[in-house]
């Protein structure tokens, strides 16, 4: 074998070693990214579960706002209430930002999170003195956030658990669900707002009731407060809408004096 052939073999061996080394590095990087992605996904879903990061801030069992909830508000002044719907995973703080995008990817402490927060429409009054309040939340695959709203489309569950609570520092309000339906994300449900109770609002809540896809009839108050939940429908531009009307608890704030 000539010197030239020996040199050629060494060059080929060196190239082969370098290529194998580069391939190993790429494989380790890809493996590291995969492991991090799995961990990140686990953390997102784990943090979103109400029994985890938010559990210490949950209001007291009697429905009152305990010290822990006050601590949460101290950490993030955007926290306006606590939402709970019995026998579901919906048991979370409610926040309100300066627009409807800030909390799409931030948790109730203001930290980055793909699962986001449950948040109130920025156009509505933080103390629920607006006649009509819209609350948004993601539909997460593990069943956290507002995902369990879809369960209410089962008639039996709809009949058994048609209530939810909004707990605030100034009062606790109980609502009865009166309408569940799907609509496009650009539907009028998201375009309407009201400054005070009146004939227009009374007609509006009646229109919401007519859209109900479930069986059952809930009597609405002429000046009743309405909370509307919105969460996405997987692989669609539609939204699942759940409407509740105030039935009892503390008095809803009402600057107009009409909601009696």
C-alpha positions as CSV (number, residue, x, y, z in Angstrom):
1,X,0.0,0.0,0.0
2,X,1.4,3.3,-1.0
3,X,1.8,6.3,1.3
4,X,-0.9,8.1,-0.7
5,X,-3.3,5.3,-0.1
6,X,-2.5,5.3,3.6
7,X,-3.1,9.0,3.8
8,X,-6.4,8.6,2.0
9,X,-7.5,5.9,4.4
10,X,-6.6,8.1,7.4
11,X,-8.5,11.1,5.9
12,X,-11.5,8.9,5.4
13,X,-11.3,7.5,8.9
14,X,-11.0,11.0,10.3
15,X,-14.0,12.2,8.3
16,X,-16.0,9.2,9.4
17,X,-15.0,9.8,13.1
18,X,-16.0,13.5,12.8
19,X,-19.4,12.6,11.1
20,X,-20.2,10.0,13.8
21,X,-19.2,12.5,16.5
22,X,-21.4,15.2,15.0
23,X,-24.3,12.7,14.6
24,X,-23.9,11.7,18.3
25,X,-24.0,15.4,19.4
26,X,-27.1,16.0,17.3
27,X,-28.8,12.9,18.7
28,X,-28.0,14.0,22.3
29,X,-29.3,17.5,21.6
30,X,-32.5,16.1,20.1
31,X,-32.9,13.8,23.1
32,X,-32.4,16.7,25.5
33,X,-35.0,18.8,23.7
34,X,-37.5,15.8,23.8
35,X,-36.9,15.3,27.5
36,X,-37.2,19.0,28.2
37,X,-40.4,19.2,26.1
38,X,-41.9,16.3,28.0
39,X,-41.0,17.9,31.3
40,X,-42.3,21.2,30.2
41,X,-45.6,19.7,29.1
42,X,-45.9,17.8,32.4
43,X,-45.2,21.0,34.3
44,X,-47.8,23.0,32.3
45,X,-50.5,20.4,33.0
46,X,-49.5,19.8,36.5
47,X,-49.5,23.5,37.4
48,X,-52.8,24.0,35.7
49,X,-54.5,21.4,37.9
50,X,-56.4,23.3,40.7
51,X,-55.0,21.0,43.4
52,X,-51.5,22.2,42.7
53,X,-50.1,25.7,42.4
54,X,-53.4,27.4,43.4
55,X,-54.5,25.1,46.2
56,X,-53.0,27.2,49.0
57,X,-54.9,30.3,47.8
58,X,-58.3,28.7,47.6
59,X,-60.9,30.5,49.7
60,X,-62.2,28.9,52.9
61,X,-64.6,26.0,52.8
62,X,-67.5,28.1,54.0
63,X,-67.2,30.3,50.9
64,X,-65.6,33.2,52.6
65,X,-62.5,34.9,51.3
66,X,-59.7,33.7,53.6
67,X,-56.2,35.2,54.3
68,X,-54.7,33.0,51.5
69,X,-56.9,34.6,48.9
70,X,-55.8,38.0,50.1
71,X,-52.2,36.9,49.7
72,X,-52.9,35.9,46.1
73,X,-54.3,39.4,45.4
74,X,-51.2,40.9,47.0
75,X,-49.0,38.9,44.7
76,X,-51.1,39.9,41.7
77,X,-53.6,42.8,41.9
78,X,-55.2,41.6,38.6
79,X,-56.9,38.8,40.6
80,X,-60.6,39.8,40.9
81,X,-62.4,36.6,42.1
82,X,-62.4,32.9,42.6
83,X,-64.6,30.6,40.5
84,X,-65.7,27.2,41.6
85,X,-68.1,24.7,40.0
86,X,-68.8,21.7,42.2
87,X,-67.8,18.1,41.1
88,X,-65.6,19.5,38.3
89,X,-62.0,20.6,38.0
90,X,-63.1,24.2,37.7
91,X,-61.8,25.7,40.9
92,X,-59.6,28.6,40.1
93,X,-58.8,32.3,40.6
94,X,-60.1,34.7,38.0
95,X,-57.9,37.5,36.7
96,X,-58.5,40.6,34.5
97,X,-55.8,42.2,32.3
98,X,-55.7,45.4,30.3
99,X,-56.7,43.3,27.2
100,X,-58.0,39.9,26.3
101,X,-54.6,38.5,25.3
102,X,-52.3,39.1,28.3
103,X,-53.5,36.1,30.4
104,X,-53.8,33.7,27.4
105,X,-50.3,32.4,28.3
106,X,-49.8,33.6,31.8
107,X,-50.9,32.0,35.1
108,X,-52.7,33.9,37.9
109,X,-49.4,34.9,39.3
110,X,-48.4,36.5,36.1
111,X,-45.8,33.9,35.1
112,X,-45.6,32.4,31.7
113,X,-47.8,29.3,31.2
114,X,-49.2,27.7,28.0
115,X,-52.4,26.8,29.9
116,X,-52.9,30.5,30.7
117,X,-55.5,31.7,33.3
118,X,-59.2,32.0,33.7
119,X,-59.7,35.7,33.0
120,X,-62.5,38.2,32.7
121,X,-63.1,40.3,29.6
122,X,-61.2,43.6,30.0
123,X,-64.4,45.5,29.1
124,X,-66.3,44.3,32.1
125,X,-66.2,45.8,35.6
126,X,-63.8,44.0,38.0
127,X,-66.4,44.0,40.8
128,X,-69.1,42.3,38.6
129,X,-71.2,45.5,38.6
130,X,-71.5,45.2,34.8
131,X,-74.8,43.4,34.0
132,X,-73.0,41.0,31.7
133,X,-69.6,39.5,32.5
134,X,-67.6,37.2,30.1
135,X,-65.0,34.9,31.5
136,X,-62.5,33.0,29.2
137,X,-60.3,30.0,29.8
138,X,-58.5,27.4,27.7
139,X,-59.8,23.9,27.0
140,X,-56.8,21.9,28.1
141,X,-56.5,18.2,27.1
142,X,-55.9,17.0,30.7
143,X,-59.2,18.4,31.8
144,X,-57.9,21.5,33.6
145,X,-58.9,25.2,33.3
146,X,-62.4,25.4,31.7
147,X,-62.3,22.1,29.9
148,X,-65.0,20.6,32.1
149,X,-67.6,23.0,30.7
150,X,-67.9,20.4,27.9
151,X,-69.1,17.9,30.5
152,X,-72.2,20.0,31.2
153,X,-73.5,19.1,27.7
154,X,-74.4,15.8,29.2
155,X,-78.0,16.2,30.2
156,X,-77.7,14.2,33.4
157,X,-74.8,16.3,34.7
158,X,-76.5,19.5,33.5
159,X,-79.5,18.5,35.6
160,X,-77.5,17.6,38.7
161,X,-74.9,20.4,38.8
162,X,-76.4,23.5,37.3
163,X,-74.7,25.9,39.8
164,X,-71.4,27.7,40.3
165,X,-70.0,30.3,42.7
166,X,-68.2,33.5,42.1
167,X,-66.3,34.5,45.3
168,X,-65.0,38.0,45.6
169,X,-63.5,40.2,48.4
170,X,-66.8,42.1,48.6
171,X,-69.3,39.3,48.3
172,X,-70.0,35.7,47.2
173,X,-72.5,35.1,44.4
174,X,-74.2,31.9,43.3
175,X,-75.4,31.4,39.8
176,X,-77.6,28.9,38.0
177,X,-76.7,27.7,34.5
178,X,-79.5,28.5,32.1
179,X,-78.0,28.1,28.6
180,X,-75.3,26.0,26.9
181,X,-74.5,26.3,23.2
182,X,-71.7,26.6,20.6
183,X,-71.0,29.6,18.5
184,X,-68.2,31.0,16.3
185,X,-65.5,33.0,18.1
186,X,-66.7,36.2,16.3
187,X,-70.3,35.8,17.3
188,X,-72.3,38.6,19.0
189,X,-71.9,36.9,22.4
190,X,-68.4,38.5,22.5
191,X,-69.4,41.8,20.9
192,X,-72.1,42.9,23.4
193,X,-71.6,44.9,26.5
194,X,-74.0,46.8,28.8
195,X,-73.4,49.8,31.0
196,X,-76.6,49.2,33.1
197,X,-79.6,46.9,33.4
198,X,-82.5,47.8,31.3
199,X,-84.8,46.6,28.5
200,X,-82.0,45.9,26.0
201,X,-80.2,43.7,28.6
202,X,-83.4,41.9,29.5
203,X,-84.0,41.0,25.8
204,X,-80.3,40.0,25.5
205,X,-80.4,37.4,28.3
206,X,-83.7,36.1,26.9
207,X,-81.9,35.6,23.6
208,X,-79.1,33.7,25.3
209,X,-81.7,31.4,26.9
210,X,-83.3,30.7,23.5
211,X,-80.0,29.3,22.3
212,X,-79.8,26.7,25.0
213,X,-79.1,23.2,23.5
214,X,-80.1,21.5,26.8
215,X,-83.5,20.5,28.2
216,X,-84.7,22.6,31.1
217,X,-86.2,26.0,31.9
218,X,-84.6,28.5,34.3
219,X,-86.6,31.6,35.2
220,X,-84.6,34.7,34.6
221,X,-84.8,37.9,36.6
222,X,-85.6,41.1,34.6
223,X,-82.4,42.7,36.0
224,X,-80.5,39.6,36.8
225,X,-76.7,39.5,36.5
226,X,-75.3,37.1,33.8
227,X,-71.9,35.4,33.7
228,X,-70.9,33.8,30.4
229,X,-68.0,31.3,30.2
230,X,-66.2,30.8,26.9
231,X,-63.8,28.0,26.0
232,X,-62.5,26.7,22.7
233,X,-63.9,23.7,20.9
234,X,-60.9,21.4,19.8
235,X,-60.0,21.7,16.1
236,X,-62.6,24.4,15.5
237,X,-63.1,28.1,15.4
238,X,-66.2,27.6,17.6
239,X,-66.5,28.2,21.3
240,X,-68.5,26.4,24.0
241,X,-70.6,28.9,25.8
242,X,-72.1,28.4,29.3
243,X,-74.4,31.1,30.7
244,X,-75.3,31.5,34.3
245,X,-77.8,33.9,36.0
246,X,-77.3,35.2,39.6
247,X,-79.8,33.6,42.0
248,X,-78.6,34.3,45.6
249,X,-75.7,35.1,47.9
250,X,-74.5,38.6,48.6
251,X,-76.0,41.5,46.6
252,X,-74.4,42.1,43.3
253,X,-72.9,45.6,43.0
254,X,-75.2,47.9,41.0
255,X,-74.3,51.5,40.4
256,X,-77.6,52.0,38.6
257,X,-79.7,50.8,41.5
258,X,-81.9,48.7,39.2
259,X,-80.8,45.3,40.2
260,X,-83.0,44.7,43.2
